[in-house]
Amino acid sequence: YGATAANPIPADLVAASGAGLDPHISLAGALYQAGRVAAARGLPQAEVERRIEAQATTAGGPFAPERIVNVLELNLALDRLAR
């Protein structure tokens, strides 16, 4: 799961928001961690990646086209899989 030249760490994972309270991370940041999350939850990585993609939304507007993921909502969705 480590960073390599072919798999660099997304910038938002190493540069937290000022307060560290933003519940969103980039889609790239969420997918970067999918393997680790899948292993910790005992889920197939492909299923975690599907949930990440399903939870991803566009921040909005022409100046923020990057898709983001609300980590709380993603965790709640993954919790529902375990039931």
ZICOR-V572890 format. One record per residue. N is the residue number from 1. RES is the residue in three letters. SS is DSSP state (hx for helix, st for strand, lp for the rest). D_FIRST is the distance of its C-alpha to the first C-alpha in Angstrom with 2 decimals. Layout:
BEGIN
n | res | ss | d_first
N | RES | SS | D_FIRST
N | RES | SS | D_FIRST
END
This chain:
BEGIN
n | res | ss | d_first
1 | TYR | lp | 0.00
2 | GLY | lp | 3.78
3 | ALA | lp | 6.80
4 | THR | lp | 9.17
5 | ALA | lp | 12.64
6 | ALA | lp | 11.92
7 | ASN | lp | 9.07
8 | PRO | lp | 10.57
9 | ILE | lp | 10.17
10 | PRO | lp | 12.96
11 | ALA | hx | 15.98
12 | ASP | hx | 16.71
13 | LEU | hx | 13.68
14 | VAL | hx | 15.15
15 | ALA | lp | 18.77
16 | ALA | lp | 19.93
17 | SER | lp | 23.27
18 | GLY | lp | 26.34
19 | ALA | lp | 26.81
20 | GLY | lp | 23.23
21 | LEU | lp | 24.77
22 | ASP | lp | 23.81
23 | PRO | lp | 22.42
24 | HIS | st | 20.88
25 | ILE | st | 17.71
26 | SER | st | 17.35
27 | LEU | hx | 16.45
28 | ALA | hx | 13.83
29 | GLY | hx | 12.41
30 | ALA | hx | 12.61
31 | LEU | hx | 11.08
32 | TYR | hx | 8.03
33 | GLN | lp | 7.62
34 | ALA | hx | 9.13
35 | GLY | hx | 6.90
36 | ARG | hx | 6.92
37 | VAL | hx | 10.52
38 | ALA | hx | 11.47
39 | ALA | hx | 10.71
40 | ALA | hx | 12.59
41 | ARG | hx | 15.33
42 | GLY | lp | 15.74
43 | LEU | lp | 15.76
44 | PRO | lp | 14.90
45 | GLN | hx | 12.04
46 | ALA | hx | 14.88
47 | GLU | hx | 17.02
48 | VAL | hx | 14.74
49 | GLU | hx | 14.41
50 | ARG | hx | 18.21
51 | ARG | hx | 18.86
52 | ILE | hx | 16.98
53 | GLU | hx | 19.07
54 | ALA | hx | 22.14
55 | GLN | hx | 21.81
56 | ALA | lp | 21.33
57 | THR | st | 24.59
58 | THR | st | 26.09
59 | ALA | lp | 26.99
60 | GLY | lp | 30.34
61 | GLY | lp | 32.71
62 | PRO | lp | 32.65
63 | PHE | lp | 31.08
64 | ALA | lp | 27.99
65 | PRO | lp | 26.96
66 | GLU | lp | 23.19
67 | ARG | st | 21.99
68 | ILE | st | 20.74
69 | VAL | st | 19.60
70 | ASN | st | 21.41
71 | VAL | hx | 18.93
72 | LEU | hx | 21.87
73 | GLU | hx | 23.06
74 | LEU | hx | 19.71
75 | ASN | hx | 19.48
76 | LEU | hx | 23.09
77 | ALA | hx | 22.54
78 | LEU | hx | 19.77
79 | ASP | hx | 22.21
80 | ARG | hx | 24.88
81 | LEU | hx | 22.95
82 | ALA | lp | 23.07
83 | ARG | lp | 26.85
END
